[in-house]
Amino acid sequence: ESLTTYEPRDEWITNHTKLSSLGSVHISNVHIMANLEPFRYGSPDFIQKSVIAMHDLQGANGLHLYPQASYWDWPYSADKTEPRLYEMDRDRIWYETWSRYAWNCRRERTEEIDYWSDRLSDFYGCGNQGKNILEAYEQTGQIAPKLLRRFGISDGNRQTLLLGMFMSQLVNPERYNVYPSFVSSNGPVGERLIQYAEKEWKGEQHTGETPEQIINEVVEHGKLAVNAIDKASAKVRKNPEEFKRLQNDVYCYNQFACFFDQKVRAAMLVLRYQHSKDVNDLDKAMEYLDKSIEYYSELAELTKDTYLYANSMQTQQRKIPVSGSEGKNKTWAELLVHYKTEQANFRKNIEMLKRSPGSADEFRDKPIDWLFN
C-alpha cells in the first residue's frame, strides 16, 4: 500500500516467489499508495525498475493497478478546483507509465528519456522543455519512497507520510507498532534512526543506506526538481493551469523534504542526548525543530488553496501521524497546529531540565519521547 523500492528483500520476495512458483500467472497488485497521496507522481525510471523487480525478483507476469491517489474519493482528485478534477485525467502519467512497462519493461533508458520528454513536451506545448518536466517527475519520484522506507511506521494506509511525522514517531517508533517485515522488506539494507544514532555515539561503522544519507538525498532531489520545473515554466503553451498545479506539487515536495530533513536532524540530537545527557544537544535539536516548523508552515501555505485533503481515507484507521477519526487532521494546516504544540512542549521541557538539572533522573527510565509531552 506504499511505493518504497525497486529493491525488495526478505518477505517481499519469498511471499511472491512461493505464489509465482505454483505455475499460475502471478499478478502484482499496486495497491493504494498511501505515501504518495495527494501530490502528482510520475517517475518513469522508478516505475520501470519496479516492474523489472516484479518480473525478475517476484516472478510476476501481470499487473493490477490502483489509482495513484484519492482512491476513496474516486473518480475525483484531491485538488481544490471548480469543477473537480478527475483523478484519471490528472494522473494520466501514472497509468501510462505502469501500462507501458507492464507491456514491456525491457526498454533502453536513453530511449525512454526521449519518449517521455516528447510526451510531456506535446502535452504542455513547451518545445524541448519536456525533458525538464520529466526531470522534475524523476527527482520528486524518489522523495516519498526513500523517506518512508527509512523512517516510516507502516507501508499501509494507516500512515499518511506526506502529512509528516511527530518527533515521538522518529525517536520511539516501536511505540507505534512497526511491523518487522516492513523494515526488512521495503528497501535496500540499511539502518533505522535509532540504530544509526547509537552507532554514531559509539563510533561504530554504519551499514548500507543510512538516515543521514537519505535526508541529504531527498533535499537534493527537491532542489533539483524545483530547478527543473522552473526552467520549463516560461515555455508552456498548452494546459497552463495543469502545469501550475504540477509546479506547485513540486514546490510542495521540496518543502516537505526540507521539513523532514530538519526534523530528522532534531531527532538525531535527541537520541544523542540519551547517551550524552548534555542539554546542549537538546538546544541544538530545538533549533532544527524550529526550522522544520518554518518549512512546514510554507507547505501549509502552498496547499491551503490547492488541496481539499492529503489522504482520502478519512477514518480512525489512519493513525500516523495522528488519528483521522471523524474526517479530521487531513490537511497540513490542521497538522501544523499539532506540530506547534510539539514544538512548545519540547521547549518547555528543555527549560525545565535547565532549571532543575536533577529532574532528568525522574525521567531516566522513561522513553525519550517524554520530551515532547
C-alpha positions in Angstrom: 0.0 0.0 0.0 3.0 2.3 -0.5 5.7 2.7 -3.1 9.0 2.4 -1.4 11.6 0.5 -3.5 12.5 -1.4 -6.6 14.9 -3.5 -4.5 12.6 -5.6 -2.3 14.1 -8.1 0.2 13.0 -10.8 2.6 9.3 -11.5 2.7 8.5 -9.2 -0.2 10.5 -11.7 -2.3 9.7 -15.0 -0.6 6.0 -14.5 -0.3 5.7 -13.7 -4.0 8.0 -16.4 -5.3 6.1 -19.0 -3.3 3.0 -18.0 -5.1 4.5 -17.4 -8.5 6.2 -20.9 -8.4 2.8 -22.6 -8.3 2.5 -22.3 -12.1 -0.4 -19.9 -12.4 0.0 -16.3 -13.6 1.2 -14.3 -10.7 -0.3 -10.8 -10.6 1.3 -7.9 -8.7 -1.1 -5.6 -7.0 0.0 -1.9 -6.9 -2.5 -1.1 -4.2 -3.5 2.2 -2.6 -0.3 4.3 -2.5 -0.6 5.9 0.9 2.8 7.5 0.9 2.1 9.3 -2.4 -1.1 11.0 -1.6 -2.0 13.6 -2.7 0.7 15.0 -4.9 1.2 14.1 -8.5 3.6 11.2 -9.1 5.1 10.1 -12.4 8.7 8.8 -12.3 9.1 6.5 -15.3 12.5 5.4 -14.1 11.3 4.3 -10.7 8.2 2.6 -12.1 10.2 0.8 -14.9 12.6 -0.6 -12.3 9.7 -1.6 -10.1 8.2 -3.6 -12.9 11.5 -5.3 -13.6 11.7 -6.3 -10.0 8.2 -7.7 -10.2 9.3 -9.9 -13.1 12.8 -10.8 -12.0 12.6 -11.0 -8.2 9.0 -11.9 -7.6 8.0 -13.9 -10.7 5.0 -11.7 -11.6 3.6 -11.6 -15.1 0.5 -9.5 -14.5 -0.4 -6.1 -13.0 -3.4 -4.9 -11.0 -3.1 -1.1 -10.8 -5.0 1.1 -8.4 -5.3 4.9 -8.7 -2.2 6.9 -7.7 -4.2 8.9 -5.1 -7.7 9.7 -3.8 -9.0 6.1 -4.1 -11.7 6.7 -1.5 -12.8 9.9 -3.3 -12.7 8.4 -6.8 -13.3 9.5 -9.6 -12.2 12.8 -8.2 -8.7 14.0 -7.2 -7.9 15.9 -4.0 -7.2 19.2 -5.9 -9.3 22.1 -4.8 -10.7 23.1 -8.1 -14.1 24.0 -9.6 -15.2 21.9 -11.2 -13.4 18.9 -9.5 -10.6 17.2 -11.5 -11.0 13.6 -12.5 -8.2 11.5 -11.0 -7.6 9.5 -14.1 -7.1 12.7 -16.1 -4.9 14.3 -13.6 -2.7 11.2 -13.1 -2.5 10.1 -16.7 1.3 9.7 -16.5 0.7 7.2 -13.6 -1.4 5.0 -15.8 0.7 5.5 -18.9 4.0 4.5 -17.2 2.7 1.4 -15.5 0.9 0.3 -18.6 3.9 0.9 -20.8 6.3 -1.1 -18.6 3.8 -3.8 -17.8 3.7 -4.4 -21.6 7.4 -4.3 -22.0 9.8 -3.4 -19.2 13.0 -4.2 -21.2 13.3 -0.8 -22.8 16.5 1.2 -23.1 16.8 4.1 -20.6 18.1 6.7 -23.1 15.2 6.0 -25.5 12.7 6.2 -22.6 14.0 9.6 -21.6 13.4 10.8 -25.2 10.0 9.1 -25.2 8.7 10.7 -22.0 10.3 14.1 -22.8 8.4 14.2 -26.1 5.1 13.1 -24.4 5.4 15.9 -21.9 6.6 18.5 -24.5 3.5 17.7 -26.5 1.1 17.8 -23.6 2.4 21.2 -22.3 3.3 22.6 -25.7 6.7 23.6 -24.3 9.1 22.9 -27.2 12.1 20.9 -25.9 11.3 21.6 -22.2 9.6 18.3 -21.7 13.0 16.9 -20.6 12.9 19.4 -17.6 9.4 18.4 -16.7 10.5 14.8 -16.8 13.4 15.6 -14.6 11.1 17.2 -12.0 9.0 14.0 -12.0 12.1 11.8 -11.7 13.5 13.8 -8.8 10.3 14.1 -6.8 9.6 10.5 -7.5 12.4 9.5 -5.1 11.4 11.6 -2.1 8.4 9.8 -0.6 9.7 6.2 -1.3 13.1 7.0 0.4 11.6 8.7 3.4 9.0 6.0 4.1 11.3 3.1 3.9 14.0 4.6 6.1 11.8 6.5 8.7 8.2 5.3 8.3 6.0 3.4 10.7 4.0 1.4 8.1 3.7 0.8 4.4 -0.1 0.5 4.9 -2.7 3.2 4.7 -2.6 3.8 8.5 0.2 6.2 7.7 -0.1 9.3 5.5 3.5 10.1 5.0 3.1 13.5 3.3 1.4 15.0 6.3 4.7 14.4 8.2 5.6 12.6 11.4 5.9 13.6 15.1 9.2 13.5 16.9 8.0 10.7 19.1 7.4 8.6 15.9 11.0 9.3 14.9 12.8 8.7 18.3 10.5 5.9 19.6 8.9 4.3 16.5 8.2 0.9 18.3 5.6 2.6 20.4 3.5 2.8 17.1 3.8 -0.8 16.2 6.4 -1.0 13.4 6.0 -4.4 11.6 9.3 -6.3 11.3 8.6 -7.2 7.7 8.2 -3.6 6.8 11.7 -2.8 8.0 13.3 -5.9 6.5 11.5 -6.0 3.1 10.9 -2.4 1.9 14.2 -1.4 0.5 17.9 -2.0 0.5 19.9 -3.0 3.6 20.3 0.0 5.9 19.8 1.5 9.4 16.8 2.9 11.2 17.3 6.1 13.0 17.8 4.6 16.5 20.4 2.2 15.2 22.2 5.0 13.4 22.3 7.3 16.4 23.6 4.5 18.6 26.4 3.7 16.2 27.3 7.4 15.8 27.6 7.6 19.6 29.8 4.5 19.8 31.8 5.4 16.8 30.9 2.2 15.0 30.8 1.7 11.3 27.5 2.1 9.5 25.9 -0.4 7.2 24.0 0.2 4.0 21.5 3.1 3.5 21.6 5.5 6.4 19.3 8.2 7.7 21.9 10.9 7.1 22.3 9.7 3.5 18.6 9.7 2.9 17.8 13.2 4.3 20.7 14.6 2.3 19.4 12.9 -0.9 15.8 14.0 -0.6 16.8 17.6 0.0 18.9 17.4 -3.2 16.0 15.8 -5.1 13.7 18.6 -4.0 16.2 21.3 -5.1 16.8 19.7 -8.5 13.1 19.2 -9.1 12.3 22.9 -8.4 15.2 24.0 -10.7 13.9 21.7 -13.5 10.2 22.6 -13.3 11.1 26.3 -13.2 13.2 26.1 -16.3 10.2 24.7 -18.2 7.7 27.3 -16.9 8.3 30.1 -19.4 7.8 27.8 -22.4 4.5 26.3 -21.5 1.8 27.0 -24.2 -0.7 24.2 -23.6 -2.6 23.2 -20.4 -1.1 26.0 -18.4 -3.4 25.5 -15.4 -2.4 21.9 -15.0 1.2 22.9 -15.3 0.8 25.4 -12.5 -0.7 22.6 -10.4 2.2 20.3 -11.2 4.7 23.0 -10.4 3.0 23.7 -7.1 3.3 19.9 -6.3 7.0 20.1 -7.0 7.3 23.0 -4.6 5.3 21.1 -2.0 7.7 18.1 -2.3 10.6 20.4 -1.9 9.2 22.0 1.2 8.3 18.6 2.6 11.8 17.2 2.0 13.3 20.3 3.8 10.8 19.9 6.7 11.7 16.2 7.1 15.4 16.8 6.9 15.3 19.4 9.7 13.0 17.2 11.9 15.3 14.1 11.4 18.3 16.2 12.4 16.5 17.3 15.6 15.6 13.6 16.3 19.3 12.6 15.9 20.3 15.1 18.6 17.5 13.9 20.9 18.8 10.4 20.5 22.3 11.6 21.1 21.1 13.2 24.3 20.0 9.8 25.6 23.7 8.9 25.7 25.4 12.3 26.4 22.9 13.7 29.0 24.1 17.1 27.7 21.3 19.6 27.4 23.2 21.4 24.8 22.3 18.6 22.4 18.6 19.4 23.1 19.2 23.1 22.5 20.7 22.3 19.1 17.7 19.9 18.4 15.4 22.8 19.2 16.9 24.9 16.5 16.3 22.2 13.9 12.8 21.7 15.1 12.1 25.4 14.9 13.4 25.4 11.3 11.2 22.4 10.5 8.1 24.4 11.5 9.1 27.2 9.2 9.3 24.7 6.2 6.0 23.1 7.2 4.3 26.5 7.5 5.3 27.1 3.9 3.9 23.7 2.9 0.6 24.6 4.7 0.5 27.8 2.7 1.2 26.1 -0.6 -1.6 23.6 0.0 -4.3 25.7 1.6 -5.9 26.9 -1.6 -4.8 23.9 -3.8 -5.9 20.8 -1.9 -9.0 19.6 -0.1 -7.1 17.0 1.8 -4.0 14.9 1.9 -5.5 11.4 2.5 -8.7 10.2 1.0 -9.2 7.5 3.7 -10.5 9.8 6.5 -11.3 7.4 9.3 -9.8 6.3 12.6 -7.9 3.6 10.7 -5.5 6.4 9.7 -3.3 6.7 12.8 0.1 8.1 11.6 0.9 10.9 12.1 -2.3 11.3 14.1 -5.8 9.8 14.0 -8.0 10.7 11.1 -11.2 10.0 13.1 -14.3 11.9 12.0 -12.6 13.2 8.9 -10.2 15.4 11.0 -6.4 16.0 10.6 -6.4 15.6 6.8 -4.8 18.9 5.9 -1.4 20.5 6.5 -3.0 23.5 8.3 -4.5 21.1 10.8 -1.3 19.2 11.4 0.7 22.5 11.7 -1.3 23.1 15.0 -0.2 19.8 16.3 3.5 20.3 15.3 3.5 23.7 17.0 2.2 22.1 20.2 5.0 19.5 20.0 7.5 22.4 19.5 6.1 24.2 22.6 6.3 21.1 24.7 9.8 20.4 23.7 10.9 24.0 24.5 9.1 23.8 27.9 10.8 20.6 28.9 14.3 21.8 27.9 13.8 24.8 30.1 12.6 22.6 32.9 15.8 20.5 32.6 17.9 23.7 32.7 16.2 25.0 35.8 16.3 21.7 37.6 19.2 19.5 36.3 18.3 16.8 38.8 14.9 16.4 37.3 16.4 14.4 34.5 16.8 11.5 36.9 13.0 11.4 37.3 12.7 10.5 33.6 15.8 8.3 33.3 13.8 5.1 32.8 11.1 6.6 30.6 11.2 6.5 26.8 12.9 9.6 25.4 9.7 10.9 23.8 8.6 12.2 27.1 10.4 15.4 26.0 7.5 16.2 23.6 4.6 15.8 26.0 
